[in-house]
């Protein structure tokens, strides 16, 4: 393993540990971690797998919701795929725009899928129910968006500051 990869994994681990802090519901580093991994890890399997492993392990401690987590894991993987397309990792507009896209995709997919699970006792399974689900989910979306933007800023910003000062981080992507 090279030093750049170890640095990236260390940043991911530090961000994942912050999941244990008492944040508001849905305020989490996981989307930002996946976006960051997708942007900086060249191996596509690792760039998707590492964030999924981090969320899976942390779910044992913060609570796992069974099969209902499958759409969440899928959306975290989508965050990673979005990260693969961040072409200018030093451009705040490109990075934060990608974070906004990931947050929106996560919100739309997970709320839609929830409508058709056994856990849904709140909304009818029709367009009206979907719109109600989105409306009632807005406070959680706000928290998720704030968490994604904060942790994206911290991860990409930290890596940028390190790369300016640490010569071996100036290479393109970690393996």
C-alpha positions as CSV (number, residue, x, y, z in Angstrom):
1,X,0.0,0.0,0.0
2,X,1.3,3.4,-0.8
3,X,1.3,6.4,1.5
4,X,-1.3,8.3,-0.5
5,X,-3.8,5.4,-0.1
6,X,-3.1,5.1,3.7
7,X,-3.7,8.9,4.0
8,X,-7.0,8.6,2.2
9,X,-8.1,5.6,4.4
10,X,-7.1,7.5,7.5
11,X,-9.2,10.5,6.6
12,X,-12.1,8.1,5.8
13,X,-11.7,6.4,9.2
14,X,-11.6,9.7,11.1
15,X,-14.8,10.8,9.3
16,X,-16.4,7.4,10.0
17,X,-15.6,7.7,13.7
18,X,-17.5,11.0,13.8
19,X,-20.6,9.0,13.1
20,X,-20.6,8.2,16.8
21,X,-21.0,11.8,17.8
22,X,-24.5,13.0,18.9
23,X,-25.6,14.7,15.7
24,X,-29.2,15.4,14.5
25,X,-31.0,12.5,12.7
26,X,-29.5,11.9,9.2
27,X,-26.6,14.3,9.9
28,X,-23.9,11.9,8.9
29,X,-20.4,11.7,7.2
30,X,-21.3,8.6,5.1
31,X,-22.3,10.3,1.9
32,X,-19.2,12.5,2.0
33,X,-17.0,9.5,2.7
34,X,-18.3,7.7,-0.3
35,X,-18.0,10.8,-2.5
36,X,-14.4,11.3,-1.3
37,X,-13.5,7.7,-1.8
38,X,-15.0,7.7,-5.3
39,X,-13.0,10.8,-6.2
40,X,-9.6,9.8,-4.8
41,X,-9.3,6.0,-5.0
42,X,-8.5,4.6,-8.4
43,X,-9.6,1.0,-7.8
44,X,-13.4,1.2,-8.4
45,X,-14.1,-1.8,-6.1
46,X,-12.2,-0.2,-3.2
47,X,-13.7,3.2,-3.8
48,X,-17.2,1.8,-3.4
49,X,-16.4,-1.0,-1.0
50,X,-14.5,1.0,1.7
51,X,-17.4,3.4,2.5
52,X,-19.8,0.4,2.5
53,X,-17.6,-1.4,4.9
54,X,-17.4,1.7,7.1
55,X,-21.2,2.1,7.3
56,X,-21.7,-1.6,7.8
57,X,-19.3,-1.7,10.8
58,X,-20.6,1.5,12.3
59,X,-24.2,0.3,11.9
60,X,-23.5,-2.4,14.5
61,X,-22.9,0.3,17.0
62,X,-25.4,3.0,16.0
63,X,-28.2,0.7,15.0
64,X,-29.0,-1.3,11.9
65,X,-32.5,-1.5,10.5
66,X,-32.3,-4.9,8.7
67,X,-33.3,-5.2,5.1
68,X,-34.5,-1.6,5.2
69,X,-30.8,-0.6,5.0
70,X,-30.3,-2.1,1.5
71,X,-31.5,1.1,-0.3
72,X,-29.3,3.2,2.1
73,X,-26.2,1.1,1.2
74,X,-27.2,1.3,-2.5
75,X,-27.4,5.1,-2.3
76,X,-24.1,5.3,-0.5
77,X,-22.6,3.3,-3.4
78,X,-24.2,5.9,-5.8
79,X,-22.5,8.7,-3.9
80,X,-19.2,6.8,-4.6
81,X,-20.1,6.6,-8.3
82,X,-20.8,10.3,-8.4
83,X,-17.4,10.9,-6.8
84,X,-15.8,9.0,-9.7
85,X,-17.0,11.8,-12.0
86,X,-15.7,14.7,-9.9
87,X,-13.2,15.9,-12.5
88,X,-11.7,18.9,-10.5
89,X,-11.2,17.8,-6.9
90,X,-9.8,21.3,-6.0
91,X,-12.8,23.2,-7.4
92,X,-15.3,23.9,-4.5
93,X,-18.2,24.3,-7.0
94,X,-17.5,20.9,-8.6
95,X,-17.1,19.1,-5.3
96,X,-20.1,20.7,-3.5
97,X,-22.2,20.4,-6.6
98,X,-21.5,16.6,-6.5
99,X,-22.3,16.5,-2.8
100,X,-25.7,18.3,-3.5
101,X,-26.4,15.8,-6.3
102,X,-25.6,12.8,-4.0
103,X,-27.8,14.2,-1.2
104,X,-30.7,14.8,-3.5
105,X,-30.4,11.3,-5.1
106,X,-30.2,9.7,-1.6
107,X,-33.3,11.6,-0.4
108,X,-35.4,10.8,-3.5
109,X,-34.5,7.1,-3.7
110,X,-34.7,6.3,0.0
111,X,-38.0,8.0,0.5
112,X,-39.5,6.4,-2.6
113,X,-38.3,3.0,-1.6
114,X,-39.6,3.4,2.0
115,X,-43.1,3.9,0.6
116,X,-43.1,0.2,-0.5
117,X,-41.6,-1.4,2.6
118,X,-43.4,-3.2,5.4
119,X,-42.2,-0.4,7.7
120,X,-44.5,2.1,5.9
121,X,-47.6,2.5,8.0
122,X,-47.8,6.3,7.3
123,X,-48.5,6.9,3.6
124,X,-50.6,5.3,0.9
125,X,-48.6,3.7,-1.9
126,X,-49.5,6.1,-4.6
127,X,-48.4,9.5,-5.9
128,X,-50.1,11.3,-3.0
129,X,-48.2,9.1,-0.5
130,X,-44.9,9.7,-2.2
131,X,-45.4,13.4,-2.1
132,X,-46.4,13.2,1.6
133,X,-43.3,11.2,2.2
134,X,-41.1,13.7,0.5
135,X,-42.7,16.6,2.4
136,X,-42.5,14.9,5.8
137,X,-38.9,14.0,5.0
138,X,-37.7,17.6,4.3
139,X,-36.4,18.2,7.9
140,X,-34.3,15.0,7.6
141,X,-33.2,16.0,4.1
142,X,-32.0,19.3,5.6
143,X,-29.9,17.5,8.2
144,X,-28.5,15.1,5.6
145,X,-27.7,18.0,3.3
146,X,-25.9,19.9,6.1
147,X,-24.0,16.8,7.1
148,X,-23.0,15.9,3.5
149,X,-21.8,19.5,2.8
150,X,-19.9,19.8,6.1
151,X,-18.1,16.5,5.8
152,X,-17.5,16.9,2.1
153,X,-15.9,20.3,2.9
154,X,-13.8,18.8,5.7
155,X,-12.6,15.7,3.7
156,X,-11.8,17.4,0.4
157,X,-10.5,20.5,2.2
158,X,-8.3,18.5,4.5
159,X,-6.9,16.4,1.6
160,X,-6.2,19.6,-0.4
161,X,-4.4,21.2,2.5
162,X,-2.3,18.0,3.0
163,X,-1.6,17.7,-0.7
164,X,-0.2,21.3,-0.8
165,X,2.2,20.5,2.1
166,X,3.0,16.8,1.6
167,X,4.8,16.0,-1.7
168,X,3.7,12.3,-2.1
169,X,0.0,13.4,-2.1
170,X,0.4,15.3,-5.3
171,X,0.1,12.1,-7.4
172,X,-3.2,11.6,-9.3
173,X,-5.2,8.8,-7.6
174,X,-4.4,6.2,-4.9
175,X,-4.6,2.6,-5.8
